[in-house]
Amino acid sequence: MLSRRLFAVCGLAVAGGFSFAAPAAAEKWDMPLAYPASNYHSETAAKFAELVKQKTGGKIEIVTHPNGSLFKGDEIFRAVRTGQAPIGERLMSAIGNEGPIFEIDSVPFLATSFAASKKLHKAAAAETDKVMASKGVKLLYAVAWPPQGLYSKKPIASGADMKGVKFRAYSPATAKIAEMLGAVATKIEAAEVTQAFSTGVVESMISSGSTGYDAKLWESTKYWYDVQAWLPKNMVFINLDVWNKLDEPTKKAVTEAAAEAEAIGWAKAEELSGYYKKELAAKGMSIEAPTAQLKADFEKVGAQMVQEWSAKAGDGGKAAIEAFKKM
């Protein structure tokens, strides 16, 4: 009797246009990251994922995969372009071969402070968006690393001291610096830095205090010179086909989440900049200002690289530099 009544009620509900369908499941996006979960870039990505879920009402759920666990750092851009992952994060200058505009923030001594880096980011935005669209991806947000310093197992007083040194290169720009200084470039991703230094595969690199802290370089490396060469950025980007399939309210929600995450990330980068240097010193590393000769040698390399970069960057790159100079 009860089953007949239940059947009758269900029949009336259908006839009356009511539905008992379960809520739609969230759309899941796997997001590969190159850096450890404890790194502030990865923490910012996790916050972004949280904001997206909140602002889309649970419609989009992003699962972050730090430390190259889903795709290695040098595989992430291609993975997102080809749709193997819908969204990801990559160091912009590491994909300089995809377009010169991605290297603009790693041209030595062009923008050497957080304020200058923000201006450069804004000045390059139009060209960056144009090039990324041509690659089938869309930039959502970008966050700077602290100013870059020189790590070395031995004292470095001048550019000449870099000759023959095994140098970690993680981008075309860093490989070029190694070449100009006579160092021997070796491509090493972030997740491999600790092992590379501890085993002697590399003896030096230009990177932030954050990288050295994450990699515990005080266990194998003695010196960090605060040359403040540039402030590279990590970018979070989405496959363009995935983006274009989103409805307008969802696009708006993701865009708002990205803007909030970007602001959080930049604030954290500035906060941690001094902290990392203090921690490296506390762990036994020698934190030093560059000698006048080393600074002059790096500035000479930087001046030549600005010229070379401008020559290959075309009108879009030149326009970005001019806009930056006027800010």
Buried (B, 14 or more C-beta within 10 A) or exposed (E): EEEEEEEEEEEEEEEEEEEEEEEEEBBEBBBBBBBBBEBBBBBBBBBBBBBBBEBBEBBBBBEBBBBBEBBBBBBBBBBBBEEBBBBBBBBBBBBBEBBBBBBBBBBBBBBBEBEBBBBBBEBBBBBBEEBBEEBBBBBBBBBBBBBBBBBBBEEBEBBEBBEEBBBBBBBBBBBBBBBBBBBBBBBBBBBBBBEBBBEEBBBBBBBBBBBBBBBBBBEBBBBBBBBBBBBBBBBBBBBBEBBEEBEEEBBEBBEEBBEBBBEBBBBBBBEBBEEBBEBBBEEEBBBBEBBEEBBEBBBBBBBEBBEBBBEEBEEBBBBBBEBBEEE
